[in-house]
Amino acid sequence: MATRLSVNSDFQEKSTSVKRKSDLKRKAWLAVFAASALFWVLVALVIWRFWG
């Protein structure tokens, strides 16, 4: 009895596509967090200028 293993040719392509999407999603969340932090730093500086 012989067993044959076969691997889908598009398996590697799918795995890199999922990795790319997760990297993109991580970078998008990082950009949102950075923009939010920058916004609040600017708000704090404006308030400090008015009342400082």
Stockholm file with secondary structure:
# STOCKHOLM 1.0

chainA/1-52         MATRLSVNSDFQEKSTSVKRKSDLKRKAWLAVFAASALFWVLVALVIWRFWG
#=GR chainA/1-52 SS CCCCCCCCTTHHHHHHHHHHHHHHHHHHHHHHHHHHHHHHHHHHHHHHHHHC
#=GC SS_cons        CCCCCCCCTTHHHHHHHHHHHHHHHHHHHHHHHHHHHHHHHHHHHHHHHHHC
//
